[in-house]
């Protein structure tokens, strides 16, 4: 429970990421939680053939990239704290976004929440790697991209499935827009 409190404080900028307790069990539990959350979001997309595989590979890929980044800077000792913080912020942001979808007014704040959680991830990597904010921004984008590129490499159908899903979403949005205009 202490780790959750610390993660919330990091998310609210009341605590620095390096102050997070070292807790391997929490890191593993949070990584599994992110796999589960991605799995749930992927199964909500009807055309994806292997949502669990996609979720596992993306989280493992991101974890390996973060380890490689830390190792390359001789900071591998910060790995557990960094993973705990990054995955913890993801879980907190996802939980908050689920709560926010309950009302229309709160839904308007979802983009702000997503930007804020990304910003916190940038700060976590900055603290872990002792680098500039620009370098951390690029690395945060990069480790996420590499996680999904690994999914594309291992599951060639993933990209076409996601494109098909995007087309369905676009068509639904256009239909809703046309319906709204006709009223």
C-alpha positions in Angstrom: 0.0 0.0 0.0 2.9 2.3 0.7 4.1 1.9 -2.9 0.7 3.0 -4.2 0.8 6.1 -2.0 4.2 6.9 -3.3 3.2 6.4 -6.9 0.2 8.7 -6.5 2.5 11.3 -4.9 4.9 11.0 -7.9 2.0 11.4 -10.2 0.9 14.5 -8.4 4.6 15.8 -8.3 4.6 15.7 -4.5 7.5 13.2 -4.5 10.5 12.6 -6.8 10.7 9.3 -8.7 14.1 8.4 -7.0 12.3 8.5 -3.6 10.2 5.4 -4.6 10.9 2.4 -2.4 12.8 -0.5 -4.0 10.2 -3.2 -4.3 10.7 -6.0 -6.9 7.3 -7.6 -6.1 5.5 -4.2 -6.8 7.5 -3.9 -10.1 6.4 -7.3 -11.2 2.8 -6.8 -10.1 2.6 -3.4 -11.9 4.1 -4.9 -15.1 1.5 -7.6 -15.0 -1.2 -5.0 -14.4 -0.1 -3.1 -17.5 -0.2 -6.3 -19.5 -3.7 -6.9 -18.2 -4.9 -3.3 -18.9 -3.5 -3.5 -22.5 -5.1 -6.9 -22.9 -8.4 -5.5 -21.9 -8.1 -2.5 -24.2 -7.0 -4.8 -27.1 -9.9 -7.2 -26.6 -12.3 -4.3 -26.8 -11.0 -3.9 -30.4 -12.9 -6.6 -32.4 -10.4 -7.3 -35.1 -7.3 -8.1 -33.1 -6.3 -11.8 -33.3 -3.8 -12.1 -30.4 -4.5 -9.4 -27.7 -2.6 -11.2 -25.0 0.5 -11.7 -27.1 0.5 -8.1 -28.2 0.2 -7.0 -24.6 2.9 -9.2 -23.3 5.4 -8.4 -26.0 4.9 -4.6 -25.8 5.4 -4.6 -22.0 8.4 -7.0 -22.2 9.9 -4.9 -25.1 9.5 -1.7 -23.1 11.0 -3.3 -20.0 14.0 -4.5 -22.0 14.6 -1.1 -23.7 14.5 0.6 -20.3 16.9 -1.9 -18.9 19.2 -1.4 -21.9 19.0 2.4 -21.5 19.9 2.3 -17.8 22.6 -0.3 -18.4 24.2 1.8 -21.1 24.5 4.7 -18.6 25.8 2.4 -15.8 22.6 3.0 -13.9 21.1 -0.6 -14.0 20.7 -0.4 -10.2 17.8 2.0 -10.8 15.9 -0.5 -13.0 13.3 -1.8 -10.4 12.5 1.7 -9.2 12.2 3.1 -12.8 10.0 0.2 -14.0 7.8 0.5 -10.8 7.4 4.2 -11.4 6.7 4.0 -15.1 4.2 1.1 -14.9 2.7 2.5 -11.7 2.0 5.9 -13.4 0.4 4.0 -16.3 -1.9 2.0 -14.0 -2.9 5.1 -12.0 -3.6 7.1 -15.3 -5.6 4.2 -16.7 -7.6 3.8 -13.4 -8.3 7.6 -13.4 -9.3 7.5 -17.0 -11.8 4.7 -16.4 -13.3 6.7 -13.5 -13.4 9.9 -15.7 -15.4 8.2 -18.4 -18.4 8.0 -16.1 -19.5 11.6 -16.9 -19.3 13.8 -20.0 -17.7 16.6 -18.1 -14.8 14.5 -16.8 -14.4 12.9 -20.3 -13.3 16.4 -21.5 -10.3 16.2 -19.1 -9.1 12.8 -20.5 -6.6 14.4 -23.0 -5.1 16.4 -20.1 -4.7 13.3 -18.0 -3.0 11.5 -20.8 -0.6 14.4 -21.5 0.1 14.7 -17.7 0.9 11.0 -17.3 3.2 11.2 -20.3 4.9 14.2 -18.8 5.4 12.3 -15.5 6.9 9.4 -17.5 9.3 11.9 -19.1 10.3 13.1 -15.6 10.8 9.6 -14.3 13.2 8.7 -17.1 14.9 12.0 -16.7 15.5 11.3 -13.0 16.6 7.7 -13.8 19.1 8.6 -16.5 20.2 12.0 -15.2 19.6 13.5 -18.7 18.0 16.6 -20.1 14.3 17.0 -20.5 14.6 16.9 -24.3 16.6 13.7 -24.2 14.1 12.2 -21.7 11.2 13.2 -24.0 12.8 11.5 -27.0 13.7 8.4 -24.9 10.1 8.1 -23.6 8.7 8.3 -27.1 11.4 5.8 -28.2 10.9 3.1 -25.6 7.1 3.1 -26.3 7.7 3.0 -30.0 10.2 0.2 -29.7 7.8 -1.8 -27.6 5.2 -1.6 -30.4 7.7 -2.1 -33.2 8.7 -5.4 -31.5 5.0 -6.4 -31.5 4.9 -5.6 -35.3 8.0 -7.6 -35.9 6.8 -10.7 -33.9 3.2 -10.4 -35.1 3.1 -9.2 -38.7 -0.8 -9.1 -38.6 -0.8 -6.5 -35.8 -0.2 -3.5 -38.0 -2.9 -4.4 -40.5 -5.3 -5.3 -37.7 -4.8 -1.9 -36.0 -5.2 -0.1 -39.3 -8.5 -1.9 -39.9 -9.6 -1.0 -36.4 -8.6 2.6 -37.0 -10.8 2.6 -40.2 -13.7 1.3 -38.2 -13.3 4.0 -35.6 -13.0 6.7 -38.3 -16.2 5.5 -40.0 -18.1 5.5 -36.7 -16.9 9.0 -36.0 -18.0 10.2 -39.4 -21.4 8.5 -39.0 -21.8 10.2 -35.6 -20.8 13.5 -37.1 -23.3 13.2 -40.0 -26.1 12.2 -37.6 -25.3 15.2 -35.4 -25.4 17.5 -38.4 -28.7 16.2 -39.6 -30.4 17.0 -36.3 
